[in-house]
Amino acid sequence: QVRLVESGGGTVQAGGSATLSCTAYGIAVGDYSLSWHRQVIGKQREQVARITRGGATSVAGSLEGRFTISRDNAKNTVSLQMNNLKPEDAGVYSCKADSTLRPTYWGQGTQVTVSS
């Protein structure tokens, strides 16, 4: 059974940092592009950052310079480093694994709250 399990969420003070991790079970992340997405109540889920199989990264424009995505194929994980957090960064963060040749998988999500 394929599972993506996120960890590292919680409450962080504004200006602080947090690192989210997503560990995959049942698939080899090396076969997938990986991404982080944020869901805020009342808004559409949005992609925060993405890393391709080859390691190319992209981060949503407003988050560039503060958020960094990375992958460790040996550990079967993808991480999101978030710095200088702001209250508007709060939400449920989910990881996704996608490939043109395979099914797409989502994690359940982890809540990030930023206190001001």
C-alpha positions in Angstrom: 0.0 0.0 0.0 1.3 3.4 -0.9 1.4 6.1 1.7 2.9 9.5 1.9 3.3 10.6 5.5 4.0 14.2 6.4 5.6 15.4 9.7 7.0 18.6 11.2 3.9 20.7 11.4 2.8 22.5 14.5 2.7 26.0 15.8 5.6 28.4 15.0 6.1 32.0 16.0 6.1 34.5 13.3 9.6 35.0 12.0 10.5 31.5 13.0 11.4 28.5 10.9 10.0 25.0 10.4 10.9 22.0 8.3 8.3 19.7 6.9 9.2 16.2 5.9 7.3 13.7 3.8 8.3 10.0 3.8 7.0 7.7 1.1 6.1 4.1 1.6 5.4 1.7 -1.2 7.0 3.8 -3.9 10.4 5.0 -4.8 10.4 8.8 -4.8 13.2 8.7 -7.3 10.6 7.8 -9.9 8.5 10.9 -9.2 8.3 14.6 -9.2 7.5 15.8 -5.7 5.7 18.8 -4.5 4.3 20.5 -1.5 0.8 22.1 -1.5 -1.0 24.3 1.0 -4.7 24.3 1.8 -6.3 27.2 3.6 -10.0 27.0 4.6 -12.1 28.8 2.0 -9.3 28.9 -0.6 -8.2 26.6 -3.3 -5.2 24.3 -2.6 -2.1 25.9 -4.1 1.3 24.5 -5.0 4.0 25.8 -2.8 7.1 24.2 -4.2 8.1 21.4 -6.6 11.2 19.4 -7.3 11.5 17.3 -10.4 13.2 13.9 -10.7 16.3 15.6 -12.0 16.3 18.0 -9.0 15.1 21.2 -10.6 13.1 23.2 -8.1 10.5 25.9 -8.3 8.9 27.8 -5.5 5.7 30.0 -5.6 6.7 33.5 -6.4 5.7 35.1 -3.1 7.6 32.4 -1.1 10.9 32.5 -3.0 13.8 33.2 -0.8 11.9 31.9 2.3 10.9 28.3 1.3 13.2 25.6 0.0 12.3 22.2 -1.3 14.7 19.3 -1.3 14.6 15.6 -1.8 16.6 12.6 -0.5 15.9 9.6 -2.7 18.0 7.3 -0.5 15.7 8.1 2.4 12.6 8.3 0.3 11.7 11.7 1.5 11.0 15.2 0.4 11.4 18.2 2.7 10.2 21.8 2.8 12.3 24.3 4.8 10.3 27.3 5.7 12.0 30.4 7.1 10.8 33.8 8.3 7.3 32.4 8.6 4.4 34.8 8.4 0.8 34.3 9.7 -0.4 34.0 6.0 1.9 30.9 5.6 -0.4 28.9 7.9 -2.4 26.1 6.5 -2.4 22.3 5.9 0.6 21.3 4.0 0.5 18.2 1.9 3.0 16.4 -0.2 2.4 14.9 -3.6 4.2 12.5 -5.8 3.4 12.5 -9.5 4.7 10.9 -12.7 3.4 10.8 -16.2 3.8 7.1 -16.2 2.4 6.3 -12.7 -0.6 7.1 -10.5 -0.4 10.3 -8.4 -0.2 10.0 -4.6 -1.0 12.5 -1.9 -0.2 12.6 1.8 -2.9 13.4 4.4 -1.3 16.7 5.3 0.1 18.4 8.3 -1.1 21.6 10.0 1.2 24.6 10.2 0.0 27.4 12.5 2.0 30.7 12.7 1.4 32.8 15.8 1.9 36.5 15.7 
